[in-house]
């Protein structure tokens, strides 16, 4: 994958560059940049979020789950021109 200064350093393990760039919209990239310690793994139907080498404390769980839900909503959101709908 071509170098891009805004492209998170951990992205690029897939072979479908166009597909990866479609999923990693500017909003998703911005969110990733703000959460540098957050690790993500994904498949067609799943998203796993974690912090490498760290267990979430019980009192932090609700906040972490809410952050995960926010990330999920960003991945699901598509600009109108990409989803085939008009604004």
N, C-alpha and C positions, 0 to 999 in steps of 0.2 A: 504494500500500500504506500502511496506517495506521502512524503513528509508534509505535514501541515502543522503550523505552530499552534493552532487551536485544537488539534486532535489529541485527546488524552493518550498518554504514553502507553497505556495498557491495552488499547484497542488495536485490532489488526490481526487477530488470530484466525479470522475466517478467510475464506477465499472469494466470497461474493462481495467485492468492494462496494458496488452500487447498493446492494441490500443493506450492508452495514451502515453506509452513509444515510440511507433512508431512515433507519431506526434511530441513529444517533444524530438527531436534529440539533440545531443550535441551542435550544432550550435544555436538552438532555446534556449536551457537552458543558454548558454553563453550570448546571447542577453538579455534574461530576467534578468540575474544577473547584467548586466550593466545598466538596466533601472528599478531599484528597486521600483520606485514610479509609474510605469506604471501598470495599472490593465487590465486584459484581461478576456473576456468571449467569449465562442465560442460554435457553434453548427456545425452540419454537413456541412452547407453551409454559415456560417458567422463568422466573427471575429469582436468583439467590443473592442476597445482600449480606455482607459480613465485614467485620474488621479483623484482619489477619492477626493472629496471636492474642486476641482479646475476647473475653467473654462479656456479654452485656449483663450488667447487674440487674436484679429484679426491678429495682426502682427506675431503671432506664429503659425497660422493655417497651412501655407504652410509647415513649418518644421515638424509639428506634423503629417500631412497627409503623408509626405515623410517617416517618421519613421514607420507609419502604413503600407505603401507599402513595406518597407523593411521587416517588421515582416511577412507580408503576403507571400512574396517570400521565406522566410526561412521555413515557414510552408508547402509551396508547394514543396519545394526541397526535394528530397529523394536520399539517397545514391544509387548507381547503383545496389548493391546487393538486396536492398529492392524493387526497382521498376521493377525488372525483366530484366533490360537491362545490357549489359556488357560495360565496359569502353574501 
